[in-house]
Amino acid sequence: CFFFFFSNQNEDHDMGFGDPRTLREEDASGIDNCMRFAKWFLPHLLLQLSGFVFPLPMKRHPDGNRIWPQYRWEALVFCLRCLALSLIAWKRKLYNWALEDGSCSMIPLAICVLLTMASADAISRWYRLNAGMKGSRTIRDLTAPRWAQYLMSSAQFHATVHCLLTSNRLSVQIAALTVVQLSAFGMTLRRKGFISQKEGVLLYALVLLIGMIVIFDDLRRRSLFNIAIFFGNATAVLRMYCGVNKYVMWSVALAVLTYLLKQEMLHDNVSPPVSFVMN
C-alpha cells in the first residue's frame, strides 16, 4: 500500500486512472472502469479483512500500542471510509466534477464522515458493554508524551476536514488508506515484539506525518489550504477543550463549508491567519 502510493504520485498518472477524457470514453459500458476500480482497491479491503484471522487478547495492553480487537474493527471502518471516498473521487475524475466550481455536492462526503463516526462509536459501545472496556481512546490511552498525543489527535481533525473537501485525486485517498493500514501493521509488529514501544510510537507519528503532507499538498494545489487549516484547528479546539458534541460540531462545519463553497469564497485570503487560530 505504502510503496504503491509513492510509485503513483504523478499528477497525470494518478494511480493508473489516467486522463478523465479517456475514462469517460471507456465508460460507454461502465464495466472497464468498475473492473479497474476493483483491481486497485479490492486487495486493500482483503488485506484489512485478513487481519481478523489472527487471535488477539481481548484487553488492550497498558502501553496502548499493541493491536487489540476493538481497534481491528475500527481500522476496518476507517478502511471502508477511505474506499468510499476513493469511489467518490473516482466518479469526480470520471465526470470532471470539483467542489471548487460547485459542480458536485458535499453531501456524499458528509454521509461517509458521519457514518464512520457512528460506526466507530457503535463498536466502542459494544466493547464497553460486553467486554468491560473503556471507550475508544486510541491516542489518549497511548503511552506517549502529552505533546505527541495532542499533535496526533489534531492530525485526526485535519484529516476529517479533508474528507469533507475530497478532490478527484485518488492518490490522496490511497495515502489515507496507507495511514490506516500501516498503523495497524505497526501495532502488530509491537505486539509480536519486533519493535519497542518508542519505535512503535515513532512509526505511528511518521505515518500520520506522511498522510498530512499529502493532504496539505492537495489542499495547497486547490487553494484551500488556509480554510482547511482553520477548520481543522477550530474543530480540534472545540472538541478537545470545550467538549462540543462531535456530531453537532461536524454538522455545523459542513453547513459553513457548504455556504462558503456556494459563495465561491474558498481562496487563500479568506480564512483567518493560522497564527490567529493557534494563539
C-alpha positions in Angstrom: 0.0 0.0 0.0 2.8 2.4 1.1 5.1 1.8 -1.9 2.1 1.6 -4.3 1.1 5.1 -3.3 4.5 6.7 -3.8 5.0 4.9 -7.1 1.9 6.6 -8.4 2.4 10.2 -7.1 2.2 11.7 -10.5 -0.5 14.3 -11.3 -1.2 12.8 -14.8 -1.0 9.2 -13.8 -2.9 9.3 -10.5 -2.8 5.6 -9.7 -3.3 4.5 -13.2 -6.7 6.1 -13.7 -5.3 8.5 -16.3 -6.9 11.3 -18.2 -10.6 11.9 -17.3 -11.5 12.2 -21.0 -10.1 8.7 -21.6 -12.1 7.4 -18.6 -15.3 8.9 -20.0 -14.7 7.2 -23.4 -14.3 3.9 -21.6 -17.4 4.4 -19.6 -19.6 3.6 -22.5 -20.3 0.3 -20.9 -19.1 1.1 -17.4 -17.6 -2.3 -16.9 -14.0 -1.4 -17.7 -13.9 1.4 -15.1 -15.6 -0.7 -12.5 -13.1 -3.5 -13.0 -10.3 -1.0 -12.9 -11.5 0.4 -9.6 -11.9 -3.1 -8.1 -8.5 -4.1 -9.3 -6.8 -1.2 -7.5 -8.8 -1.3 -4.2 -10.1 -4.8 -3.6 -6.7 -6.0 -2.5 -6.6 -3.3 0.2 -10.0 -4.5 1.5 -8.9 -8.1 1.5 -5.7 -7.1 3.4 -7.8 -5.4 6.1 -10.1 -8.4 6.4 -7.2 -10.8 6.6 -6.3 -9.3 10.0 -9.4 -11.0 11.5 -7.9 -14.4 11.0 -5.4 -13.9 13.9 -6.5 -14.3 17.5 -5.9 -11.3 19.8 -6.2 -10.8 23.6 -9.5 -9.0 24.4 -7.9 -6.4 26.6 -5.7 -3.6 25.3 -2.1 -3.7 26.5 -1.2 -1.0 29.0 1.3 0.6 26.6 -1.6 1.2 24.2 0.4 0.4 21.1 -0.4 -3.2 20.5 -3.3 -4.1 18.2 -6.4 -5.3 20.0 -9.8 -6.5 18.8 -11.7 -3.2 19.2 -9.0 -1.3 17.2 -9.1 -4.0 14.5 -12.8 -3.3 13.9 -12.3 0.4 14.0 -9.5 0.1 11.5 -11.9 -1.8 9.1 -14.4 1.1 9.5 -11.8 3.7 8.5 -10.6 1.5 5.7 -14.1 1.4 4.3 -14.3 5.2 4.7 -11.1 5.5 2.5 -12.6 3.2 -0.1 -15.9 5.0 -0.1 -14.1 8.4 -0.6 -12.0 6.8 -3.3 -15.1 5.8 -5.1 -16.4 9.4 -4.9 -13.1 10.7 -6.1 -13.1 8.3 -9.0 -16.6 9.4 -10.0 -15.5 13.0 -9.9 -12.4 12.3 -12.0 -14.7 10.4 -14.4 -17.1 13.4 -14.9 -14.6 16.2 -14.2 -16.5 17.4 -11.2 -15.0 19.6 -8.5 -16.1 21.1 -5.2 -14.4 24.4 -6.0 -16.6 25.2 -9.0 -19.9 23.9 -7.5 -20.2 21.0 -10.0 -20.7 18.4 -7.2 -22.2 18.2 -3.7 -20.6 17.7 -0.3 -23.5 15.5 0.9 -21.9 12.1 0.0 -18.7 13.2 1.8 -20.7 14.2 4.9 -22.5 10.9 4.9 -19.2 9.0 4.8 -17.8 11.0 7.6 -20.9 10.8 9.9 -21.4 7.1 9.2 -17.8 6.4 10.1 -18.2 8.2 13.4 -21.4 6.4 14.2 -19.9 3.0 13.3 -16.8 3.6 15.4 -19.0 4.7 18.3 -21.1 1.6 18.0 -18.0 -0.6 18.1 -16.7 1.2 21.2 -20.1 0.9 22.9 -20.3 -2.8 22.2 -16.9 -3.5 23.7 -17.7 -1.2 26.7 -20.9 -3.1 27.4 -19.8 -6.6 26.5 -16.1 -6.7 27.4 -15.9 -4.1 30.2 -13.6 -1.9 28.2 -13.3 1.9 28.2 -14.5 3.9 25.2 -12.5 4.4 22.0 -9.3 6.2 23.2 -6.8 5.1 20.6 -4.5 8.1 21.1 -5.3 9.2 24.6 -4.5 5.8 26.1 -1.3 5.6 24.2 1.9 5.7 26.3 3.4 8.8 24.7 4.3 12.4 25.7 1.3 14.7 26.0 2.5 17.0 23.2 2.8 14.0 20.9 -0.8 12.9 21.8 -2.0 16.4 21.1 -0.4 16.5 17.7 -1.6 13.1 16.7 -5.2 13.9 17.8 -5.0 17.2 15.9 -4.0 15.3 12.8 -7.2 13.3 13.0 -9.3 16.5 12.9 -7.4 17.8 9.9 -7.9 14.5 8.1 -11.6 14.7 8.7 -11.8 18.2 7.3 -10.1 16.9 4.2 -12.6 14.1 3.9 -15.3 16.8 3.6 -13.1 18.5 0.9 -12.3 15.3 -1.0 -11.0 16.1 -4.5 -10.8 13.9 -7.6 -7.2 12.7 -6.9 -7.3 9.1 -5.9 -3.7 9.2 -4.9 -4.8 11.3 -1.9 -7.2 8.6 -0.7 -4.6 5.8 -1.1 -2.4 7.9 1.1 -5.1 7.9 3.8 -5.5 4.2 3.4 -1.8 3.8 3.8 -2.0 5.6 7.2 -4.8 3.2 8.4 -3.1 0.0 7.3 0.5 0.9 8.3 -0.7 2.0 11.7 -2.3 -1.4 12.2 0.8 -3.1 10.9 3.0 -1.1 13.3 0.7 -2.2 16.2 1.1 -5.8 15.0 4.9 -5.5 15.0 4.8 -4.1 18.5 2.5 -7.0 19.7 5.0 -9.5 18.2 7.9 -7.8 20.0 9.7 -6.9 16.8 9.8 -3.2 17.7 10.0 -1.3 21.0 7.3 1.0 22.4 9.3 4.1 21.5 9.8 2.8 17.9 6.1 1.9 17.6 5.0 5.5 18.6 7.6 6.9 16.3 6.3 4.8 13.4 2.7 5.9 14.1 3.7 9.5 14.2 5.7 9.1 11.0 2.8 7.5 9.2 0.5 10.4 10.3 3.1 12.9 9.2 3.2 11.4 5.7 -0.6 11.4 5.4 -0.7 15.1 6.5 2.0 16.1 4.0 -0.1 14.5 1.2 -3.3 16.1 2.4 -1.7 19.6 2.8 -0.2 19.3 -0.7 -3.6 18.5 -2.2 -5.2 21.5 -0.4 -2.4 23.8 -1.5 -2.9 22.8 -5.1 -6.6 23.6 -4.8 -6.0 26.9 -2.9 -7.9 25.5 0.1 -5.0 25.3 2.5 -5.8 28.2 4.8 -9.5 27.5 5.2 -8.8 23.8 5.9 -6.2 24.7 8.5 -8.7 27.0 10.2 -11.5 24.4 10.3 -9.1 21.6 11.4 -7.7 23.7 14.3 -11.2 25.1 15.2 -12.8 21.7 15.4 -9.8 20.3 17.4 -10.1 23.1 20.0 -13.9 22.8 20.2 -13.8 19.0 20.7 -10.7 18.6 22.9 -11.0 21.7 25.1 -14.7 22.6 25.0 -16.2 19.1 24.8 -18.6 20.0 22.0 -20.7 17.1 20.7 -18.9 15.9 17.6 -22.0 15.2 15.5 -23.2 18.7 16.1 -19.8 20.2 15.5 -19.2 18.4 12.2 -22.7 19.2 11.0 -22.1 22.9 11.6 -18.7 22.7 9.9 -20.4 21.0 7.0 -23.0 23.7 6.7 -20.5 26.5 6.9 -18.2 24.9 4.3 -21.2 24.3 2.0 -22.1 28.0 2.4 -18.6 29.2 1.6 -18.4 26.9 -1.4 -21.7 28.3 -2.8 -20.5 31.8 -2.2 -17.2 31.0 -4.1 -15.2 32.3 -1.1 -12.7 29.4 -0.8 -9.5 31.2 -1.7 -6.1 31.6 0.1 -7.1 35.0 1.6 -10.5 34.1 3.0 -9.7 32.3 6.3 -8.2 34.0 9.3 -4.4 33.6 9.6 -3.2 30.4 11.0 -1.4 32.3 13.8 -4.8 33.6 14.9 -6.2 30.1 15.3 -3.1 28.7 17.0 -3.0 31.5 19.5 
